[in-house]
Amino acid sequence: MLWLACLGVLQWSVVRFRLPIVLTLTVGAVGLGVWLWRRTEVRRAPSWLAPVVLLASVAITWAVPLFSYLRGAWLTAALATLSVVGIGSAALLARPSAVRARTAYGLAVLGHVVTAAITTVGDPGPRIDVWVTLQQASDALARGENFYDMTWTDSPGVQDAFTYLPWTAVLLAPGRWLGGDVRWALAFWSVVLFAGIWALARPLAGDAPSTARATVLRAAVPVAALVVAPGTLTQVDQAWTEPLLAAGLVWWAVLVRRGHAWWAVVPLALACASKQHLALLLPLLLVWPAFGPRRAVATGALTGVLISPWFLASPSAFVHDTVTLLVGFHPIRFANTWYLYFLNEHGVTLPFWVTGLVVLGALGLAAWAVARRRPEVDELLRWFAFVLLVANLVNKQAFYNQFWLSAALVAISLAVPARAAAPVVSGRVTSARPAG
């Protein structure tokens, strides 16, 4: 329910600053931290929980102020689609069988595709710099031009910088080239994300015994919850790119669980080459034995190789757009973070060392816990979410989409099957892991 409360206030947060929003997100971070510290396993949930979350998501979507450029029949159609998905999935999951859970999963995936289509067609030109820069960067890529050297036309915000790492443009450009809008590619990567959750839910050797019903349910619940989560329509409309990052992270988790940790470097590096803040996750992977230093270093190296063509083409422009501009960028007054609280309410600009200390403290705590406890993939995903959430809370430019990624990682972690209990042999506990 705290997960739902955080997403509910995040829908309200676009575009306004309110202290209750910051407080709710902070309570969410504390709750996640307590959960991680206590290491409480979620093996069974009350049968009413998933339907209630889905129905409440629909109610919040209608009741809480929602920012969207959609108008009239287009907005009604998008909201109606989300309502059908939420109510239909809740009905199917109230007394779930394997068939009903599979149907709920399919309904959610189809519903997201329909919502994305309605939004893309109904709002062909959202007034946000994210969409403008992604569209025009895709065009530049098709012409063989360096989008870090460009000045954007008709951008309502950033005019002369591509603030993402280059593979955001590369992975989204086909949506522009084939369908005229990068949001078609975002819809595709969202489906890739949902497919990854399905794959992640499948039990493997060493997992606790699982029925077909339980396996499908582990995939259906987080996918349905993410599709109808409060604020989803805004995220689709604004062309925010976090579903692309989540897709990379979930397929990293799938490959690691299946024993292909070296192949897992590829989707992880693609995600890291798309947005800067995922670099915060590499120290955790460095100390996590199932991935380890060699693969973490390989991920960093592959990320460097992936971004090198744009860096070498114009080092000064690349560093300006992806580092210097963001460090010196003015705070956005409706970012619901503690940085903006002190600025908006007290006129105090927090020094960099204060915010840096908070982020490093959260990262250090997470790295210590991961190195000491050697958690399974599900707990590690929640540590990812915790570090990113704390970093967002002291940032000067954190909005719905950045917080959504933390919420998505928590939901994704629930798809991972529980490990089998370690057997007791001669009075001592032995490992339940298969050799190797």
PERARA-V894471 format. One record per residue. BURIAL is + if it has 24 or more other ideal C-beta (glycine too) atoms within 12 Angstrom, else -. Layout:
# PERARA-V894471
burial->BURIAL
burial->BURIAL
This chain:
# PERARA-V894471
burial->-
burial->+
burial->+
burial->+
burial->+
burial->+
burial->+
burial->+
burial->+
burial->+
burial->+
burial->+
burial->+
burial->+
burial->+
burial->+
burial->+
burial->+
burial->-
burial->-
burial->+
burial->+
burial->-
burial->+
burial->+
burial->+
burial->-
burial->+
burial->+
burial->-
burial->+
burial->+
burial->+
burial->-
burial->+
burial->+
burial->-
burial->-
burial->-
burial->-
burial->-
burial->+
burial->-
burial->-
burial->-
burial->-
burial->-
burial->-
burial->+
burial->+
burial->+
burial->-
burial->+
burial->+
burial->+
burial->+
burial->+
burial->+
burial->-
burial->+
burial->+
burial->+
burial->-
burial->+
burial->-
burial->+
burial->+
burial->+
burial->+
burial->+
burial->-
burial->-
burial->-
burial->+
burial->+
burial->-
burial->+
burial->+
burial->+
burial->+
burial->+
burial->+
burial->+
burial->+
burial->+
burial->+
burial->+
burial->+
burial->+
burial->+
burial->-
burial->+
burial->+
burial->-
burial->-
burial->+
burial->-
burial->-
burial->-
burial->+
burial->+
burial->+
burial->+
burial->+
burial->+
burial->+
burial->+
burial->+
burial->+
burial->+
burial->+
burial->+
burial->+
burial->+
burial->+
burial->+
burial->+
burial->+
burial->+
burial->+
burial->+
burial->+
burial->+
burial->-
burial->-
burial->+
burial->-
burial->+
burial->+
burial->+
burial->+
burial->+
burial->+
burial->+
burial->+
burial->+
burial->+
burial->+
burial->+
burial->+
burial->+
burial->-
burial->-
burial->-
burial->-
burial->+
burial->+
burial->+
burial->-
burial->+
burial->-
burial->+
burial->-
burial->-
burial->+
burial->-
burial->-
burial->+
burial->-
burial->-
burial->+
burial->+
burial->+
burial->+
burial->+
burial->+
burial->+
burial->+
burial->+
burial->+
burial->+
burial->+
burial->+
burial->+
burial->+
burial->+
burial->-
burial->-
burial->-
burial->-
burial->+
burial->+
burial->+
burial->+
burial->+
burial->+
burial->+
burial->+
burial->+
burial->+
burial->+
burial->+
burial->+
burial->+
burial->+
burial->+
burial->+
burial->+
burial->+
burial->+
burial->+
burial->+
burial->+
burial->+
burial->-
burial->+
burial->+
burial->-
burial->-
burial->+
burial->-
burial->-
burial->-
burial->+
burial->+
burial->+
burial->+
burial->+
burial->+
burial->+
burial->+
burial->+
burial->+
burial->+
burial->+
burial->+
burial->+
burial->+
burial->+
burial->+
burial->+
burial->+
burial->+
burial->+
burial->+
burial->+
burial->+
burial->+
burial->+
burial->+
burial->+
burial->+
burial->+
burial->+
burial->+
burial->+
burial->+
burial->+
burial->+
burial->+
burial->+
burial->+
burial->+
burial->+
burial->+
burial->+
burial->+
burial->+
burial->-
burial->-
burial->+
burial->-
burial->-
burial->+
burial->+
burial->+
burial->+
burial->+
burial->+
burial->+
burial->+
burial->+
burial->+
burial->+
burial->+
burial->+
burial->+
burial->+
burial->+
burial->+
burial->+
burial->+
burial->+
burial->+
burial->+
burial->+
burial->+
burial->+
burial->-
burial->+
burial->+
burial->+
burial->-
burial->-
burial->+
burial->+
burial->-
burial->+
burial->+
burial->+
burial->-
burial->+
burial->+
burial->-
burial->-
burial->+
burial->+
burial->-
burial->-
burial->+
burial->+
burial->-
burial->-
burial->-
burial->-
burial->-
burial->+
burial->+
burial->-
burial->-
burial->+
burial->+
burial->-
burial->-
burial->+
burial->+
burial->-
burial->-
burial->-
burial->-
burial->+
burial->+
burial->-
burial->+
burial->+
burial->+
burial->+
burial->+
burial->+
burial->+
burial->+
burial->-
burial->+
burial->+
burial->-
burial->-
burial->-
burial->-
burial->-
burial->+
burial->-
burial->-
burial->-
burial->-
burial->+
burial->-
burial->-
burial->+
burial->+
burial->-
burial->-
burial->+
burial->+
burial->-
burial->+
burial->+
burial->+
burial->-
burial->+
burial->+
burial->+
burial->-
burial->-
burial->-
burial->+
burial->+
burial->+
burial->+
burial->+
burial->+
burial->+
burial->+
burial->+
burial->+
burial->+
burial->+
burial->+
burial->+
burial->+
burial->+
burial->+
burial->+
burial->+
burial->+
burial->+
burial->+
burial->+
burial->+
burial->+
burial->+
burial->+
burial->+
burial->+
burial->+
burial->+
burial->+
burial->+
burial->+
burial->+
burial->+
burial->+
burial->+
burial->+
burial->+
burial->+
burial->+
burial->+
burial->+
burial->+
burial->-
burial->-
burial->-
burial->-
burial->-
burial->-
burial->-
burial->-
burial->-
burial->-
burial->-
burial->-
burial->-
burial->-
burial->-
burial->-
burial->-
